[in-house]
Amino acid sequence: MTLRDAVRTASNTVSRTARELALVSGNRSASQLDRITAFGQLIGEEIGDTWMRRSRGLERDFNQSQLFMKFEGENPTGTQKDRIAFAHVEDALIDGRETVSLATCGNYGVAVALACSLAGIDCEIFIPAGYHTHRLGEMERLGARIYRPPGTYEDTVAFSNAEAQRRGWYNANPGAANTDLQLRAYATIADEIVTTLGRAPDVVAVPVSNGTLLAGIHQGFARLRDQSRIAVLPRMVAASSTHKNPIVSSFRRGSRRCEDLRPEKIRETRINEPLINWHSFDGQEALDALYESGGGAHNVSDQQLKRMSTYLSQREALQVLPASTAGLIALTENSPADEPTLKVAVLTAKR
């Protein structure tokens, strides 16, 4: 499968300050403490703190009120994946590892490759043999070594897990022991939203695939509530490709357990690929977040994704990957026009 719907405009570059810090973090002759300290400062310079703004145009055109967009495309490789990629590489530095490995279909691989290049760590990336992404060249230019095992993405994650264990590499794959770190990395988005708004929104809508992003943001709001910084949790809304995501499908069936879909029923397209899978690695955490927050889940079509991406380009001068607009579509098409709520849609990647 050729993945055409991936980030095309990311610079994969960092600031001069970050490059100077990388002279220390990427120097294997430097002390471990110095490398860890420099890389932590580099993360502070480059990762997260992405912009959020109100869109009065969306409000007028879709008969909404108080609708904000949180744009993750500002991260160095153009997606939210930089947050977890840099968190994993920092963890690898702390653990004294020299190699990080992972499975990817594109965007996450570029994010980890960049982080590894700045930390002086080797990067081993596994991509399903049947998948072809133009981001492959970016990974190679950033110094990653590429493997192409047969099978699906889920098969490739399993193969990558086994190779990491066999070779003693740091494993940066989704799910299992990595869930907690990745949720904490995404939880910072909740802090940024509350800092910008001065309060918690009523609703936060997020595109879902593995579910890690939605679950992490929800965890961040829960922590803020426990710290008495906010009074109530926002309702979390999941959106994904129609009948192609276990989180959305399970919630809409009323199931409290995230149930896998049948792999043979899944059909990927160049538009929906970032959203779909038959098994969501952090699906249960995301599903729990929907129920705990009193949220919802919605299906969106390829046509809706394309239309919203085109709309944002023409009316908002914002180049957004179509799959990244799923949460925004859920808000604009499923929120009552007269509902006096403060809503945030997370846009996960630039085009």
Helices and strands as residue ranges (DSSP letters): E 2-3, H 16-25, H 32-46, E 52-54, H 56-61, E 67-71, G 72-74, H 81-94, E 99-103, H 107-119, E 122-126, E 132-133, H 136-141, E 145-147, H 153-167, E 170-171, G 176-178, H 179-197, E 203-207, H 212-226, E 235-241, H 246-252, G 263-265, H 283-293, E 296-300, H 302-315, G 322-325, H 326-334, E 343-347
